[in-house]
Amino acid sequence: MFAASRDGVLPEVKGFSFPSLLGEKRLRDILGPFLTLCIMAYFVYHIFQGERGLLAWLRLQQKIKEDEIVLVDLQSQREVLERKVYLLRPDSLDRDMLEERVRLLLNFARPDEVVIRDGAPERKK
């Protein structure tokens, strides 16, 4: 059916060849937009996903809000403790604060006082 020519190349059969089946021009016309679409899809995906994407940024903003709430709470606790420490310093000693701490740490009470325990003793740190 197919006979080789003298130079060893098969003769082209009329009506069938690979480039003419799809059409070289048609292949180029499809390949360019397809590759462009693939590249665009890659970048659009990574705009939303990934460690620097939009969703990661939203999670980070939420974490910052939560941590700011914790920070405000810790700052208020620190201020309370600083006031208590200030009242116990020798240059600004407050007798009421000193008496409160002595009673709490040494379990002292006057004979005419009634002690009511709440069940949760203060931890020593």
KEVO-900482 format. One record per residue: residue in one letter; y, x, z of N, C-alpha, C, CB in turn. Coordinates in steps of 0.001 Angstrom, whole numbers, plus 500000, padded with zeros to 6 digits. Each point is the difference from the previous one (the first is absolute). Glycine has a CB too. Example, Ala and Ser with C-alpha at 12.3 -4.5 7.8 and 13.67 -1.06 7.14 Angstrom:
# residues 2
A494310513190507800501190499110500000501200500900500000498827498108501246S502223501542498034501190500820500060501090499230500730499372501184497855
//
This chain:
# residues 125
M498826500808500000501174499192500000501250500860500000498741498216501177F501382502698499795501135500927500023499522501349499538501115498746501875A499549501760497203499637501328499513501120500954500352498612499042498113A501002502115502352501001500997500396500558500651498747498832500423502211S502423499894497868500613500689498881499659501476500079501868498312499905R498618502437499126499672501419499956500556500764501203499971499844497515D501125499749503049500578500751501128499454499516501347502077500358498642G496997498704501425499353499574501225500699498849500703499203502294500220V501834497190499202500720498902500627499519498702499387502017501457500448L497778497549500376499554498709499496501137499337499250498363499759501897P501354499627497020501058499309499280500429498754500770499107500871497810E502121498768502053500541498836500685499487498748499297502075501285500729V497442497799500062499498498749499464501185499059499884497680500335501013K502439499019497892501131499115499784499893498783500910500184500786497618G500944498863502972500065498808500833499665500247501463499417498724497996F500126502485502392499694500247501395500366501429500359498152498301499932S502782501825500955500309501288500608500646499697501354500303501183497720F499485499660503255500490499756501353501512499821500062498081501310500836P502713499596498591501445499783500072500443498717499331500277502435500047S499040497182498878500441498781499330499503498749500722500016501244497833L498933498884503017499486498848500725501056499478500985497641500891499759L502913499992501063501047499598500922501372500157499377498542500646501900G501543500213497205501277500305499398500707501039500859500153497683498982E500113503456500420500635501087500753501353499564500539498808501683498579K501954497616500635501318499543500419499865498966501111500913500447497697R498118498669502186499805498975501027499588500647501315499351498325498237L499813502710501727499586500714501202501200500640500680497749500424498982R503132500197500251501214500609500567500916498932500571499833501891498360D500234496968500973500850498914500486499493499416501316500596499486497638I498121500520502577499422499463501241499994501040501111498581498464498642L501126502790501026499837501051500996501299500309500752498187500946498581G502930499094500756501279500308500650500379498979501063500720501099497903P499343497620501752500325499000501030498952499918501113501201498720498244F497525501498501418498959499960501023500197501111501024498420499004498334L501840502207501220500245501115500922501266499765500826498853501557498394T502179497910500964501239499696500721499744498951501076501349500558497948L497874498429501727499662498956500962499201500565501175500008498320498139C499059502576501564499204500622501066500891500829500933497999500062498460I502916500709500982500908500823500815500910499102500840499942501839498256M500563497099501162500855499081500748499216499322501125501387499620497933A497386499979501802499167499369501025499751500973501152498904498553498243Y500890502713501449499790501028501026501224500089500914498489501291498429F502698498784501008501210500132500809500326498719500772500848501657498343V498926497191501053500253498731500700499057499871501194500767498918497841Y497986501464501988499041499964501100500475500886501150498132499561498368H502308501643501319500405500943501041501373499683500589498631501719498855I502131497408500524501245499537500630499648499185501241501214499964497760F497715499254502173499622499140501109498993500647500939500449498070498536Q498598502655500937498950500596500816500306501474500237498314498359499089G500854502281501721500150501429500239500783500264501270499899500403497550E500136500852502862500651500344501262501516499957499912498047501409500532R502519498552498297501449499887499849500402498740499232500145502490500061G498958496548499888500257498774499263500805498987500803497896500397498767L502376498486500608500802498946500606499318499406501237500957499499497743L497743500281502189499285499448501151499992500974501171498575498668498441A501284502609501284500063501007501068501391500032500621498238501366498835W502786498472500353501375499984500517500210498796500908500812501182497930L498661497648501685500118498806500837499264500167501326500197498615497932R498603501987502026499270500266501242500770500958500889497845499611498808L502777501380500607500791500966500765501214499334500640499236501821498458Q501424497280500828501146499285500562499572499133501181501101500000497744Q497748499348502155499488499180501100499672500872501204499080498340498353K500319502815501418499666500924501087501268500497500679497907500695498791I503146499560500452501265500449500578500579498923500905500427501442497987K499526497300501583500504498901500832499224499897501308500694498773497929E497982501327501991499176499927501208500302501167500938498205498825498694D501944502361500749500275501178500820501396499951500612498449501314498558E502510498068500765501338499851500575499970499073501211501012500391497736I498161498569502215499850499097501141499399500759501188499712498022498435V499265502781501290499389500805501058501017500995500560497736499751498907L503066500842500220501013500963500435501011499361500937499706501235497858V500769497575501818500968499310500855499383499714501366501096498972497973D497647500601502047499313499728501260499873501274500833498738498123498901L500869502959500477499854501262500726501346500535500492497977500505498620Q503070499305500592501321500440500436500460499220501224500553500626497643S499179498072502381500401499210501171499197500424501233500608498063498494Q498103502215501350499192500491501118500527501341500505497999498794499074R502394502059500002500537501307500372501309499846500788498922501016497952E501942498075501620501258499782500708499764499527501428501092499462497826V497931499644502361499677499519501342499521501160500872499403497728499067L499714503093500381499493501140500762501106501016500295497753499660498944E503136500570500099501100500936500241500921499511501110499880500702497610R500364497978502448500820499455501089499334500194501347500941498327498424K497742501443501640499273500203501247500028501465500425498528498058499430V501297502832499625500035501439500304501391500404500467498196500432498296Y502811499030501069501380500324500387500268499564501440500741499757497600L498730499099502807500219499504501353499242500807501055500352497743499027L498673503038500554499237500820500939500461501460500036498075498485499608R502908501885499621500499501382500016500794500248501284500092500035497464P499903501188503007500710500297501251501507499715499940498278501730500424D502356498496498445501441499772499907500360498518499909500195502210498891S498863496928500756500280498557499916498866499189500617501348500384497917L498214500025503255498856499361500641500348498589500471499167502254500709D500034496815498891500158498611500407498935499709501053500949499309497721R499497500318503481499069499802501109499020498856499713501754500860501579D498692498089497786499098498888499679498896500435499043501890498402500348M498476502385498662499002500488499034499024500947500695501668499770498108L498839501088502760499140500919500730499022499223500887501823501748499961E498671497246500730499140499197500864498932499262499182501911499734501620E498474499751497228499043499307499133498880500921499565501822498511499211R498526502684500394498982500958499535499090500454501145501587500769498213V499009499454502971499199500420501142499010498905500378501890501443500819R498565497332499234499107498890500341498872499858498979501919498832501112L498425501326497609498996499834498950498973501124500023501697498816498613L498771502422501506499082501137499915499216500228501293501554501024498357L499083498733502806499339500274501267499453498751500683501499501938500237N498685496909499143499525498730500549500572499722501387497911500273498674F503375499966501488500671499711501271500570498594499963500549502438500325A499451496941500865500633498699500162500442499865501446498594498979498149R502413500223502089500454499745501367499049498986500645502435500489499374P497539499499501947499080499057500666500345498531499760499647501733501726D501591497958497991500370498606499809499943499550498538501435500224502000E498090500619497112499936499669498565498610499486499624501748501753499513V498220497410499489498743499500499453499804500664498643500195497763501237V498641502839498541499698500693498749499097499111499162500234502274501100I500193497460497685499212499201499055499638500898498829501149497825500687R497584502394499138499543500870498905499761499136498753498926501645501651D501495498914497202499826499253498759498702500363499301502466499884499770G496763501025500781498707500357499417500074501116498985499321497693500376A501875502722499215500130501067499014500808501133500621499865498349498067P499460502592502603500746501096500602500614500895498919498474499928502005E502645500675498320500670500893499047499200501272499860502247499047500588R497576501385498191499261501236499732500864501216500262498627498806498298K500767502221502234500721501262500173499733500849498783499841499893502525K501213500696496952499841500830498799500322501424500313500561498081498548
//
